[in-house]
Amino acid sequence: IGSVVQQAVTGLGRVVVVVSGAGCALFGAGGEVSDAQIDQHLQTYLVGSIQVIRACLPFLREQGGGRVLQVSSEGGQLAYPNFSLYHASKWAVEGFVESVAQEVAPFGIEFTLVEPGPTRTNFGAALVSPPPMAVYDKTPAGDVRRAVASGEFALTGDPVKMAKAMLAVADAKPAPKRLLLGSGAYDRVHATLTERLAALEQQQQIARSTEID
């Protein structure tokens, strides 16, 4: 990662926009995946994304600013069964970006988390799955497994349109914190956040009751 970033900066002279998008596809219930699969997945999706950002920061600080588009997913704000490790990495990288964006804002560096919904790419064809356990067959994990295998799990996002939206937002001032892509993604994230806010408001009294007297 470090050598490629150095080559890019040396060759281009100035890096205005960095797009960080690591990809691998581990598909299985949390109780099915192996230790080795977990390590490989998190090294790619989470640690890889973190290290790309870290490698770029010195150059962006030195040149007085820049833009980082970190590819996340609608799965950085909600979760499907059978994608537990995918969601773990996406939620984690979103937390990392939220924090680092505050740290480097004084240097003129801005971040956008790109959150596509299910998209017609080769992601599904590259799914790596552990041997399925029969105990999960009649659970939501089994339902999602069958939906993906049958094609019922709808992939409605157009990757070309999404790429164009990313290019357009790279010039937006100020940079939006998040760029949600896909009608279904918008509806699902909206419903998830609405439900989460309602649950939070139900806990206001107990939350305030736990302060030091």
C-alpha positions in Angstrom: 0.0 0.0 0.0 2.7 2.4 1.0 4.7 1.9 -2.2 1.7 2.3 -4.5 0.6 5.5 -2.8 4.2 6.8 -3.1 4.2 5.9 -6.8 0.9 7.7 -7.3 2.0 10.9 -5.7 5.4 10.8 -7.5 3.7 10.2 -10.8 0.9 12.7 -10.5 2.6 15.4 -8.4 -0.6 16.1 -6.5 -3.4 13.7 -5.4 -6.7 15.6 -5.2 -9.1 12.6 -4.6 -8.4 9.2 -3.1 -10.9 6.4 -3.6 -10.4 3.6 -1.1 -12.3 0.4 -2.0 -11.2 -3.0 -0.7 -13.2 -6.0 -1.7 -13.6 -9.6 -0.7 -16.8 -11.5 0.0 -17.1 -13.8 3.0 -20.7 -15.1 3.1 -21.8 -17.2 6.1 -23.3 -17.2 9.5 -21.0 -15.9 12.3 -20.9 -19.4 13.8 -19.9 -21.0 10.4 -16.9 -18.9 9.3 -13.4 -20.1 10.2 -10.7 -18.2 12.2 -8.6 -17.9 9.1 -11.5 -16.6 7.0 -12.2 -14.0 9.7 -8.6 -12.8 9.8 -8.3 -12.6 6.0 -11.6 -10.7 5.7 -10.8 -8.2 8.3 -7.2 -7.7 7.0 -8.6 -6.9 3.6 -11.7 -4.9 4.3 -10.9 -3.2 7.5 -7.1 -3.1 8.0 -6.5 -2.6 4.3 -8.9 0.4 4.2 -7.3 1.9 7.3 -3.8 1.5 5.9 -4.7 3.1 2.6 -6.0 6.2 4.4 -3.0 6.3 6.8 -0.6 6.1 3.8 -2.3 9.0 2.1 -2.6 11.3 5.0 1.0 12.6 5.1 0.8 13.7 1.4 -2.6 15.2 1.8 -1.5 17.1 4.9 1.6 18.4 3.2 -0.2 19.6 0.1 -2.9 21.4 2.2 -5.9 19.2 1.7 -7.7 16.7 -0.4 -10.7 14.4 -0.5 -11.0 10.7 0.5 -13.9 8.6 -0.7 -14.0 5.5 1.4 -16.2 2.8 -0.1 -18.5 1.4 2.6 -22.0 0.1 2.0 -25.6 0.4 3.1 -24.3 -2.4 5.3 -22.3 0.1 7.3 -25.6 1.3 8.8 -27.8 -1.9 8.9 -27.2 -5.6 8.8 -28.4 -8.7 6.9 -28.1 -12.3 8.3 -25.2 -14.3 6.9 -23.1 -11.2 6.2 -21.9 -10.7 9.8 -18.2 -10.3 9.0 -19.0 -8.0 6.1 -21.0 -5.8 8.4 -18.4 -6.0 11.1 -15.8 -4.6 8.7 -18.1 -1.9 7.3 -19.4 -0.6 10.6 -15.8 -0.5 11.9 -14.3 1.4 8.9 -17.2 3.9 9.2 -16.2 4.5 12.8 -12.6 4.9 11.8 -13.4 7.5 9.1 -15.8 9.4 11.4 -13.0 9.9 13.9 -10.1 10.5 11.5 -12.2 13.1 9.5 -12.4 15.2 12.7 -8.6 14.8 13.3 -7.6 16.0 9.9 -10.3 18.6 9.1 -7.9 21.4 10.2 -5.6 20.3 7.3 -8.3 20.7 4.7 -8.8 17.0 4.3 -12.4 15.8 3.8 -14.0 12.4 3.8 -17.1 10.9 2.3 -18.4 7.4 3.1 -19.9 5.9 0.0 -22.7 3.5 0.8 -24.0 1.6 -2.2 -26.9 -0.9 -1.9 -26.8 -4.3 -3.6 -25.3 -3.6 -7.0 -24.9 -5.6 -10.3 -21.2 -6.2 -10.1 -19.2 -9.5 -9.9 -19.3 -9.4 -6.0 -21.8 -12.2 -5.8 -19.9 -14.5 -8.1 -16.8 -14.1 -5.9 -18.6 -15.1 -2.6 -16.5 -17.3 -0.4 -18.6 -19.4 1.9 -17.6 -21.9 4.7 -19.3 -25.3 4.7 -23.0 -24.6 5.7 -24.1 -26.0 9.0 -27.5 -27.7 9.0 -28.4 -26.0 12.3 -28.7 -22.7 10.5 -30.9 -24.0 7.6 -34.2 -22.9 9.2 -33.0 -19.6 10.4 -32.8 -16.1 8.8 -29.2 -17.0 7.8 -30.6 -20.0 5.8 -33.2 -17.8 4.3 -30.7 -15.3 3.0 -28.4 -18.1 1.8 -31.3 -19.5 -0.3 -32.2 -16.0 -1.6 -28.7 -15.3 -2.8 -28.4 -18.8 -4.5 -31.8 -18.4 -6.3 -31.2 -14.8 -7.4 -34.1 -13.6 -5.3 -31.7 -11.3 -3.4 -32.3 -8.4 -5.8 -29.3 -6.5 -7.2 -30.8 -3.3 -8.4 -27.9 -0.8 -8.3 -26.3 0.3 -11.6 -22.5 0.4 -11.0 -21.9 2.9 -13.8 -24.4 5.4 -12.4 -23.0 4.9 -9.0 -19.4 5.6 -10.2 -20.7 8.8 -11.9 -22.4 9.9 -8.6 -19.0 9.3 -6.8 -17.2 11.4 -9.4 -19.8 14.2 -9.0 -19.6 14.2 -5.2 -15.8 14.4 -5.3 -16.2 18.1 -6.2 -19.0 18.9 -3.8 -18.2 21.7 -1.3 -18.4 20.8 1.6 -17.9 17.1 1.2 -21.0 15.1 2.4 -20.2 12.7 5.2 -22.1 10.0 3.5 -23.3 9.2 -0.1 -26.1 6.6 -0.1 -26.6 5.0 -3.5 -29.7 3.1 -4.5 -33.5 3.5 -3.9 -33.7 0.3 -1.9 -30.6 1.3 0.2 -32.2 4.7 0.9 -35.5 3.1 2.0 -33.8 0.4 4.2 -31.4 2.8 5.9 -34.2 5.4 6.5 -36.3 2.7 8.1 -33.4 1.4 10.2 -32.4 4.9 11.5 -36.1 5.7 12.2 -36.5 2.5 14.2 -33.2 3.1 16.0 -34.1 6.7 16.9 -37.5 5.6 18.3 -35.8 2.9 20.4 -33.2 5.5 21.7 -35.9 7.9 22.7 -37.6 5.1 24.7 -34.4 4.9 26.8 -34.0 8.6 27.5 -35.2 8.3 31.1 -32.9 5.4 32.1 -30.0 7.0 30.3 -30.3 10.2 32.3 -30.8 8.3 35.5 -27.3 6.9 35.5 -25.4 10.1 36.0 -23.4 10.8 39.1 -25.6 12.6 41.7 
